[in-house]
Each structure stands twice: as C-alpha cells, then as structure tokens.
Amino acid sequence: PRHAYYNLAAWKRIRAEQLKRQPLCVMCERRGLITPATVCDHIEPHRGDINRFLSGPFQSLCASCHSRDKQIIENGGKAPVETGADGWPV
C-alpha cells in the first residue's frame, strides 16, 4: 500500500531536501507566523500513484497545518481564513 512509499530511500531523500530548501511552514508564513516545517507535503494529492508521489510538487508544512488545514482543503472544504500576525485577514 501507499503508506510503504514513505519508507523508500528516494522519499526520505526528497523529504530531507524539501525541508532543507524550505524550512518554514508555508501556510503559517502566509499568516505572518514563523513555524518550523516538519512535513514534506504533496501539493497535489498523489492518490497512491508512485510517480506522482515521488515527483511532486511539494511544499513544507508544520504538522498542525498538515493535519488540520490541508486535510480540510483536500476533503473539499474551504481553506481557513488566513490572518496576519495582527489578526486581520490577509
């Protein structure tokens, strides 16, 4: 199954390179927050396709944004309103 893809050496290399290249969470940055990224996220869902899994495109996210905001978006919901550090919508 596709969960085994995360154990591939190629994926581990891709993940490490992505987090090195983009060390901050892009969703938090849009809100004016500085949060270290811990997840290499597939911008477009791969749906188990190994070629899409390994080719991207990718973005760096924190675990919170990946588990909450990204899942809402992928399940057809609207992205949460993004606000800046001052609390106003951006």
Salt bridges, closest charged atoms under 4 A:
ASP41 OD1 - HIS66 NE2 3.39
ASP41 OD2 - LYS70 NZ 2.55
GLU44 OE1 - ARG52 NH2 3.96
ASP69 OD2 - ARG31 NH2 2.34
ASP69 OD1 - ARG68 NE 2.71
GLU74 OE2 - LYS70 NZ 3.33
GLU82 OE2 - ARG30 NH1 3.88
